[in-house]
Amino acid sequence: MPDPTDPGPTAPDLDASALPEGQRLLLERAAEDLPTRAQTVLAKPSHRALGRVVRDAVLLLLLGDGPHGQSEQGLLEVADQALDALAELQNPSGTFRGGDNLDSPPDSAFTLNDLGWARTAPGAPESLLPALDRLLLAATPALLTGGVHTPNHRWEIASALSRLWEAHGDQATRSRAEQWLAEGVDLQEDGMFSERSANYAAHVSIPALWTMGRVLSRPDLQDAADRATRRQASLTDDRGMVETLASRRQDQFALFDGGALHPWFRAHAARTGDPWTARAALRTSTRADADAVMTLLALAAEQPDALAALPAPAPEAAPSAPEVVELDTSGLVTADHGSSRTVLHGGTDTAALGRITSGSASRPVLARFRGRELGVRELRLSRDFFSLGPLRPGAPQRVESVSEDDGPAGGTGDAPGGGTPLDAAPLRYLLTEEVGAEYFGPLESADRAPSGEYPLEFNGRFAAAMAFSRRPTQRVSLSTALHVELEADELLLRWQFEGPVVPLCLLLALDGGDLDSDPDPAPRRDAQRRSVLEPASGIAGADAGERSARCMLSGAEERIEITASGALGGRAFYDPGEAYAFLGATDEPGGEVLLIPASSSDPLTLHLRRRDLHI
């Protein structure tokens, strides 16, 4: 048990010189800006921002006079002012006011983790300890009894409890942390946390597991943090951006900037010699902002090996040596060929839950495909089928061929780590979905109400006072099989349909370049200024058979050829589904969009090819 009267270990030699020059400049600017930043926060107090001011002031004090120009007295004044403001924000319960959640132990835990770090950091200034202790002790009862909202909250609050135990030695705080930990860390077989979120991995779960592994002497928690860190490294591309299509949180809507993960990539690589996290650390180094740099230094104050020399990084992917990551549990595949990168996505939570909701993976994005400067940011397939929304198939399954007789085969990528280097042979996958809607028959005599009043029920699409669950049904189903073949610079997708013939429309959200056609006609613009690609002879009629259409996305150094074939033509549309349309809303992506209308009467094929432009 820690002794609260023990001044703690001697301060390590915290040396920012191990940082690259760009990060040292960020640190210097952050130090210069800290007094102004503190005044801005004090003018409109936020407990989490105030806690971070305290952490940063103490960190700069530990660094001494070398990397910044702030005086010791000035930094102490900044910390004192922030601590006084935090005392004013502390509720009688011990939690802090502010944020979306009222009287919230987990929200307060974010601030308490920063204050706990400042209280226990080797060499922390003794003059700040009384104010830190008052805040921490006042908050302890709330953390001993308080609950949480989300999976990651458990680890944030348990981490804060661990720091309270480290600071004051109250066994109750350790016991409560271990009670949360007894539920088991929510790490999937594929190395993703259950929320599958890069944002919460970077800011909550990985840091919390690092802290608890050290404070509680639990190497299993450090191992869990390491597995999660390596998985995020495998999803970090050569631009330092992290793939998030599988996320169940807010970051599912856009790629995640890997700068926030840089401290954990770097610390993991330095401690373990892992080449994959070393490469991810290099990829995200210039994306790390001042907060990320100071987070790395705060970690190094407790674990000096975080700033040890990096090992040699893993080599970059190449067309002849692609890297493939297959996450069966999360429904995600990434294939990096160096000159091109492809992402496949399936297995959203929408079908299982029967709705779109916060905390679920719901993005109907089937694929991404990008070259060095251009890309298809999102590929979706919309259909006019009972307003059930775009295609959301199951997880991609590796198969041996793309013939019509193919069945699903198990993927191979649930072991966390770097991407698997493969040969340059094409990769083939199958994604399937079946959706349906019911027609409801009349009630049996025993279920009829003479008053005509029946329970209000939700049938998965809409609600009505019709006692749906008691009625016989006739189901209309639409089955879709998506066969995918991918290799360097190419992505081939072929959809097959079983069920009623329905209108379809491919949606491609484009990044970079200009859209043109060869041969004509050029894509037209609809009333919403979206580009629409149609077959050369115009709109497909009932007897038109298979047709094709082609256009190109051209940039300065490369182009992406877009070719579609099938029963092309018809109405260009995007239907987000009843869940959005009822509210007058949509999840349609912004920016440059290309629509390719078609019908399910025939298989539909889309071929994307990247080509260098040689001038």
Buried (B, 14 or more C-beta within 10 A) or exposed (E): EBEEEEEBEEBBEBBBEBBEEEBBBBBBEBBEEBBEBBEEBBEEBBBBBBBBBBBBBBBBBBBBEEBBEBEEEBBBBBBBBBBEBBEEBBBEBBBBBBBEBEBBBBBBBBBBBBBBBBBBBBBBBEEBBEBBBBBBBBBBBBBBEBEBEBBBBBBBBBBBBBBBBBBBBBEBBBEBBBEBBEEEBBBBEBBBBBBBBBBBBBBBBBBBBBBBBBBBEBEEBBBBBBBBBBBBBBBBBEBBBBBBBBBBBEBBBEBBBBBBBBBBBBBBBBBBBBBBBBBBBBBBBEBBBBBBBBBBBBBBBBBBEBBBEBBEBBEEBBEEBBBBBBBBBBBBBBBBBBBBBBBBBBBBBBBEEEEBEEBBBBBBBBBBBBBBBBBBBBBBBBBBBBBBBBBBBBBBBBBEEBEEEBEBEEBEBBEBBBBBEBEEEEBBBBBBBBBBBBEBEEBEEEEEEEEEEBEEBEBBBEEEEBBBEBBEEEEEEBEBBBBBBBBBBBBBBBBBBEBEEBBBBBBBBBBBBEBEBEEEBEBEEBEEEBBBBBBEEEEBEEEBEBBEBBBBBBBEEBBBBBBBBBBBBBBBBBBBBBBBEEEEEEBBBEEBBBBBBBBBBBBBBBBBBBBEEEE
